[in-house]
Amino acid sequence: MTVIESLKKRKSVRAFTNKEVEVEKIETIFEAAILCPTGVNMQPFEVCVVSGDKKLEIENKMIKAFDNNQKEKMDYQYYPSEWVEPFKSRRKEMGLLLYSTLDIKKEDKQRQIEQWKANYKAFGAPTVIYFFMDSSLEKGSYIDYGIFLQSIMLVATELGLATCPMASLAEFPTIVKNELNISKDKILVCGMAIGYEDETEKINSFKTQRIKLEEFIKFYE
């Protein structure tokens, strides 16, 4: 599989089988992903691969906190405080398409809530990867992390695995850090669901569109 083929095949999967992810594949993924470039070779990555009982403990505590409206503040602000165009429309379009795929009506708030809570279960993936970095680092390290995360997803795709990078798994940083014995001084960047795609689930037919080349690139001579 070429890099271009992996890029085209990769998608955010939101329903997984219960087949466990082989440790050897996880190791292969990270042995390749760590080769990605970082500013002055900082390599700001701290990674926890979580499965089994520990995964269940974390997701159950997240769901309980969500149900009890015990929201936490993320370690950094992922989304803008106020949405402007064209980002506002793109966000709305994605939400409408997702609910349409699942036949969730606009007025069906309970199903919308249940679908959101599926985030905290990593959509049933057998393994969740949590990503941390030192709080002394600056915005440049988020760029490094983006390169690292993409590398992970592309290699996973080549190995026949499915992934979903998830900011929602970083919404309860205190819970995650306590369960994984991670210092409070660390930044929880995000989580990632990883496993094998359940191709029978309708939600996995959902795929967002990309803007055209002329919408984001200019050539100069």
SETORRO-29829 format. One record per residue: x, y, z of N, C-alpha, C in turn; residue in three letters. Coordinates in steps of 0.05 Angstrom, whole numbers, padded with zeros to 5 digits, always signed. Example, Ala and Ser with C-alpha at 12.3 -4.5 7.8 and 13.67 -1.06 7.14 Angstrom:
+00264-00114+00156+00246-00090+00156+00264-00066+00156ALA +00257-00045+00142+00273-00021+00143+00258+00001+00157SER 
This chain:
+00017-00024+00000+00000+00000+00000+00018+00025+00000MET +00013+00043-00019+00028+00068-00020+00017+00088+00001THR +00032+00109+00005+00023+00130+00024-00003+00142+00014VAL -00005+00147-00012-00029+00159-00023-00053+00140-00020ILE -00048+00114-00024-00070+00095-00020-00079+00094+00009GLU -00060+00095+00028-00067+00096+00056-00083+00121+00064SER -00075+00143+00052-00089+00168+00058-00118+00167+00047LEU -00121+00155+00024-00148+00153+00013-00166+00133+00027LYS -00154+00112+00038-00169+00091+00052-00176+00099+00080LYS -00158+00114+00093-00163+00121+00121-00189+00136+00125ARG -00203+00130+00146-00227+00145+00154-00230+00143+00184LYS -00246+00160+00195-00252+00158+00224-00274+00137+00228SER -00267+00115+00239-00286+00092+00243-00300+00096+00270VAL -00326+00091+00270-00342+00096+00294-00357+00071+00304ARG -00348+00048+00295-00359+00022+00305-00338+00001+00299ALA -00330-00014+00320-00309-00033+00318-00319-00061+00326PHE -00305-00082+00316-00310-00109+00326-00296-00112+00353THR -00301-00135+00366-00287-00140+00392-00261-00154+00389ASN -00251-00157+00364-00225-00170+00360-00203-00152+00372LYS -00186-00165+00388-00165-00151+00401-00143-00142+00381GLU -00131-00120+00387-00108-00111+00370-00083-00124+00380VAL -00069-00136+00361-00044-00150+00368-00023-00130+00377GLU -00009-00138+00399+00012-00120+00410+00033-00116+00390VAL +00039-00136+00374+00060-00133+00353+00053-00111+00333GLU +00028-00109+00327+00019-00088+00308+00022-00060+00320LYS +00015-00058+00346+00018-00033+00360+00048-00024+00360ILE +00065-00043+00366+00094-00037+00366+00104-00029+00339GLU +00094-00043+00318+00102-00036+00290+00094-00008+00283THR +00069-00001+00292+00059+00026+00286+00077+00048+00299ILE +00084+00044+00324+00099+00065+00338+00129+00065+00330PHE +00139+00042+00322+00167+00041+00312+00169+00058+00287GLU +00148+00058+00271+00147+00074+00246+00140+00103+00252ALA +00120+00108+00268+00110+00135+00273+00131+00153+00287ALA +00148+00141+00304+00168+00157+00318+00189+00168+00299ILE +00189+00159+00275+00208+00169+00255+00199+00196+00244LEU +00176+00205+00251+00165+00231+00241+00182+00254+00251CYS +00182+00276+00236+00198+00300+00244+00186+00315+00267PRO +00203+00327+00284+00193+00344+00306+00213+00368+00308THR +00203+00390+00317+00220+00414+00320+00244+00408+00338GLY +00268+00414+00329+00294+00408+00342+00295+00380+00355VAL +00281+00362+00342+00280+00334+00351+00270+00331+00380ASN +00251+00348+00388+00241+00346+00415+00227+00320+00421MET +00212+00309+00402+00197+00284+00406+00181+00286+00432GLN +00161+00304+00432+00146+00310+00456+00125+00289+00465PRO +00127+00265+00454+00105+00246+00457+00107+00229+00482PHE +00085+00227+00496+00082+00208+00518+00055+00193+00513GLU +00057+00167+00511+00035+00151+00501+00027+00129+00520VAL +00001+00126+00524-00010+00103+00540-00029+00087+00523CYS -00023+00062+00520-00040+00044+00505-00057+00028+00525VAL -00084+00031+00523-00102+00022+00544-00122+00002+00532VAL -00126-00020+00545-00146-00040+00537-00156-00054+00561SER -00174-00074+00557-00183-00091+00579-00198-00076+00601GLY -00193-00085+00626-00208-00074+00649-00202-00044+00653ASP -00177-00036+00648-00170-00008+00652-00185+00010+00633LYS -00188+00001+00608-00204+00017+00589-00233+00020+00599LYS -00244-00002+00608-00272-00001+00618-00275+00018+00642LEU -00255+00017+00660-00256+00034+00684-00256+00063+00676GLU -00239+00071+00657-00238+00099+00649-00264+00107+00635ILE -00274+00091+00616-00298+00099+00602-00322+00100+00620GLU -00324+00082+00639-00346+00083+00658-00346+00108+00675ASN -00322+00116+00684-00320+00141+00700-00326+00165+00683LYS -00318+00165+00658-00325+00188+00640-00355+00190+00636MET -00368+00167+00631-00397+00167+00626-00412+00176+00651ILE -00403+00166+00674-00416+00174+00700-00413+00204+00704LYS -00389+00215+00699-00385+00244+00702-00403+00259+00682ALA -00405+00249+00658-00422+00262+00637-00451+00262+00646PHE -00460+00239+00655-00488+00236+00664-00495+00254+00687ASP -00475+00258+00705-00479+00275+00728-00472+00304+00723ASN -00467+00311+00698-00461+00338+00690-00436+00349+00705ASN -00417+00331+00710-00392+00338+00723-00371+00343+00702GLN -00374+00364+00688-00356+00370+00666-00329+00379+00676LYS -00308+00373+00661-00281+00382+00666-00273+00402+00645GLU -00252+00417+00650-00240+00434+00630-00217+00419+00617LYS -00217+00419+00591-00195+00406+00577-00169+00421+00583MET -00147+00407+00579-00121+00419+00585-00113+00441+00565ASP -00128+00443+00544-00124+00465+00524-00150+00468+00509TYR -00154+00491+00496-00179+00495+00482-00176+00485+00453GLN -00192+00465+00447-00191+00453+00421-00207+00468+00400TYR -00232+00475+00407-00249+00489+00388-00251+00518+00394TYR -00259+00535+00374-00262+00564+00379-00285+00570+00397PRO -00283+00592+00412-00306+00600+00429-00329+00609+00413SER -00324+00621+00390-00345+00630+00371-00339+00620+00343GLU -00358+00607+00331-00354+00596+00305-00360+00616+00283TRP -00342+00619+00264-00346+00637+00241-00344+00620+00215VAL -00353+00632+00193-00352+00618+00167-00323+00618+00156GLU -00316+00597+00142-00333+00575+00133-00334+00552+00152PRO -00320+00554+00175-00318+00532+00194-00344+00525+00207PHE -00361+00545+00211-00387+00541+00223-00404+00523+00206LYS -00405+00529+00180-00421+00513+00161-00410+00484+00158SER -00384+00482+00158-00372+00455+00155-00379+00438+00180ARG -00378+00450+00203-00385+00435+00227-00414+00426+00227ARG -00432+00445+00219-00460+00438+00218-00466+00416+00197LYS -00453+00418+00174-00456+00399+00153-00448+00371+00162GLU -00426+00369+00177-00417+00343+00187-00437+00331+00206MET -00447+00348+00225-00466+00338+00245-00492+00328+00232GLY -00502+00343+00212-00527+00336+00198-00523+00310+00183LEU -00499+00307+00170-00494+00282+00155-00491+00258+00173LEU -00479+00262+00196-00476+00240+00215-00503+00230+00225LEU -00520+00249+00234-00546+00242+00244-00564+00231+00222TYR -00561+00241+00198-00576+00230+00175-00568+00201+00170SER -00543+00195+00172-00533+00167+00167-00545+00148+00188THR -00548+00158+00212-00559+00141+00234-00589+00144+00237LEU -00601+00161+00220-00630+00166+00222-00638+00177+00249ASP -00622+00196+00259-00628+00209+00284-00641+00236+00277ILE -00665+00240+00286-00680+00264+00280-00670+00288+00297LYS -00674+00312+00287-00665+00336+00300-00677+00339+00328LYS -00702+00330+00331-00716+00333+00356-00710+00310+00376GLU -00697+00289+00366-00691+00266+00383-00666+00271+00400ASP -00669+00287+00421-00646+00294+00437-00634+00271+00452LYS -00650+00251+00460-00640+00229+00475-00621+00212+00458GLN -00628+00207+00433-00610+00191+00415-00585+00207+00409ARG -00587+00233+00408-00564+00250+00403-00544+00247+00427GLN -00556+00248+00451-00539+00245+00475-00526+00218+00476ILE -00541+00197+00469-00530+00170+00470-00508+00167+00449GLU -00511+00179+00426-00491+00178+00406-00465+00192+00415GLN -00469+00215+00429-00446+00229+00440-00431+00213+00461TRP -00447+00199+00478-00434+00183+00499-00418+00160+00487LYS -00425+00151+00463-00409+00130+00450-00380+00139+00446ALA -00375+00165+00445-00348+00175+00444-00331+00165+00467ASN -00343+00166+00491-00328+00158+00515-00322+00128+00516TYR -00337+00113+00501-00331+00084+00498-00313+00078+00475LYS -00302+00100+00463-00285+00097+00439-00298+00081+00418ALA -00325+00084+00416-00341+00070+00396-00337+00040+00396PHE -00332+00029+00419-00329+00000+00422-00302-00011+00414GLY -00283+00006+00408-00256-00004+00401-00244-00018+00425ALA -00230-00040+00420-00218-00055+00443-00194-00041+00456PRO -00183-00022+00441-00159-00008+00451-00162+00022+00447THR -00153+00037+00467-00152+00066+00465-00124+00075+00470VAL -00115+00094+00454-00088+00105+00458-00091+00134+00468ILE -00079+00140+00491-00080+00168+00502-00053+00181+00497TYR -00053+00206+00489-00029+00221+00482-00025+00245+00501PHE -00002+00246+00512+00005+00268+00531+00030+00282+00522PHE +00033+00307+00533+00059+00321+00529+00063+00339+00553MET +00088+00347+00557+00095+00363+00580+00083+00391+00577ASP +00074+00401+00600+00060+00427+00600+00079+00451+00595SER +00105+00446+00596+00124+00467+00591+00127+00473+00561SER +00117+00455+00544+00120+00458+00515+00099+00478+00504LEU +00105+00488+00480+00089+00509+00468+00073+00499+00444GLU +00061+00517+00429+00043+00510+00407+00057+00494+00385LYS +00083+00498+00382+00097+00483+00361+00095+00453+00365GLY +00093+00445+00391+00092+00416+00396+00065+00404+00388SER +00045+00420+00386+00019+00410+00375+00022+00404+00346TYR +00038+00419+00331+00044+00413+00303+00058+00386+00302ILE +00079+00383+00319+00093+00357+00320+00074+00334+00325ASP +00055+00339+00343+00036+00318+00350+00018+00311+00327TYR +00010+00331+00312-00007+00326+00289+00007+00308+00268GLY +00032+00313+00264+00048+00296+00245+00050+00268+00256ILE +00054+00265+00282+00056+00239+00296+00030+00224+00293PHE +00008+00237+00299-00018+00224+00298-00025+00214+00270LEU -00020+00231+00250-00025+00223+00223-00007+00199+00215GLN +00017+00199+00224+00035+00176+00218+00024+00150+00230SER +00014+00152+00255+00002+00129+00268-00021+00118+00252ILE -00039+00136+00243-00063+00128+00229-00057+00116+00202MET -00037+00126+00188-00030+00116+00162-00018+00088+00164LEU +00000+00084+00183+00012+00057+00187-00010+00037+00196VAL -00027+00046+00214-00049+00029+00223-00066+00020+00199ALA -00072+00038+00181-00088+00032+00158-00074+00011+00140THR -00048+00015+00137-00032-00005+00121-00033-00033+00134GLU -00035-00034+00160-00035-00060+00174-00063-00071+00177LEU -00083-00058+00165-00110-00069+00166-00126-00060+00190GLY -00116-00041+00205-00130-00031+00228-00146-00006+00222LEU -00166+00000+00239-00182+00024+00236-00177+00042+00260ALA -00180+00068+00256-00174+00087+00277-00195+00109+00277THR -00196+00123+00300-00211+00148+00302-00197+00166+00322CYS -00185+00188+00313-00173+00207+00331-00195+00223+00345PRO -00193+00226+00372-00216+00237+00386-00208+00257+00407MET -00217+00282+00403-00214+00303+00423-00232+00297+00447ALA -00254+00284+00443-00273+00279+00464-00261+00262+00487SER -00242+00245+00480-00229+00229+00500-00210+00245+00518LEU -00207+00270+00511-00190+00288+00528-00208+00308+00544ALA -00234+00303+00544-00252+00321+00558-00252+00317+00589GLU -00241+00295+00598-00240+00289+00627-00211+00283+00634PHE -00193+00303+00632-00165+00297+00637-00158+00287+00665PRO -00173+00297+00685-00168+00288+00712-00173+00258+00716THR -00195+00249+00705-00202+00221+00706-00180+00204+00693ILE -00173+00212+00669-00153+00196+00654-00127+00195+00668VAL -00117+00219+00677-00091+00220+00690-00091+00204+00716LYS -00113+00206+00731-00114+00191+00756-00113+00161+00751ASN -00128+00152+00731-00129+00123+00726-00103+00112+00715GLU -00088+00129+00700-00063+00120+00688-00039+00129+00703LEU -00043+00141+00726-00021+00151+00743-00002+00170+00728ASN -00015+00189+00714+00000+00209+00699+00000+00235+00715ILE +00022+00249+00715+00024+00274+00730+00004+00294+00720SER -00007+00309+00739-00026+00330+00732-00013+00352+00715LYS +00013+00353+00715+00028+00374+00700+00029+00367+00670ASP +00021+00343+00663+00021+00335+00635-00004+00345+00621LYS -00002+00350+00595-00025+00358+00578-00036+00333+00565ILE -00062+00328+00568-00075+00306+00553-00083+00318+00526LEU -00069+00310+00505-00073+00321+00479-00099+00310+00466VAL -00102+00284+00466-00125+00272+00454-00124+00242+00459CYS -00144+00228+00450-00144+00199+00450-00148+00189+00422GLY -00144+00163+00418-00149+00151+00392-00160+00122+00396MET -00183+00117+00384-00194+00090+00383-00179+00075+00362ALA -00172+00050+00367-00159+00033+00347-00168+00004+00350ILE -00173-00008+00327-00183-00035+00327-00190-00044+00299GLY -00209-00062+00296-00217-00072+00270-00246-00062+00264TYR -00249-00050+00241-00275-00039+00233-00297-00059+00232GLU -00320-00052+00244-00344-00068+00241-00358-00059+00215ASP -00355-00073+00194-00365-00064+00168-00395-00068+00165GLU -00408-00081+00185-00437-00084+00184-00452-00060+00195THR -00438-00043+00209-00450-00020+00222-00454+00004+00203GLU -00478+00014+00202-00485+00036+00183-00467+00060+00187LYS -00460+00066+00212-00445+00090+00218-00419+00091+00203ILE -00408+00068+00197-00382+00068+00183-00384+00074+00153ASN -00408+00077+00144-00411+00087+00116-00410+00118+00115SER -00410+00130+00139-00408+00159+00141-00379+00168+00136PHE -00376+00186+00117-00350+00197+00111-00353+00226+00102LYS -00338+00243+00114-00339+00272+00108-00325+00278+00081THR -00334+00299+00069-00322+00308+00043-00299+00327+00048GLN -00282+00331+00029-00260+00349+00031-00263+00372+00011ARG -00253+00395+00018-00256+00418+00000-00238+00414-00024ILE -00244+00428-00046-00229+00425-00071-00203+00441-00069LYS -00184+00432-00086-00157+00443-00085-00157+00474-00087LEU -00174+00484-00106-00174+00513-00110-00185+00529-00087GLU -00197+00515-00068-00209+00529-00044-00188+00535-00023GLU -00165+00521-00024-00146+00526-00002-00117+00530-00012PHE -00112+00529-00037-00084+00532-00046-00081+00554-00068ILE -00059+00568-00067-00052+00588-00087-00024+00583-00096LYS -00019+00586-00122+00008+00582-00133+00019+00609-00141PHE +00045+00613-00134+00059+00638-00141+00084+00632-00156TYR +00091+00650-00174+00117+00647-00189+00132+00674-00188GLU 
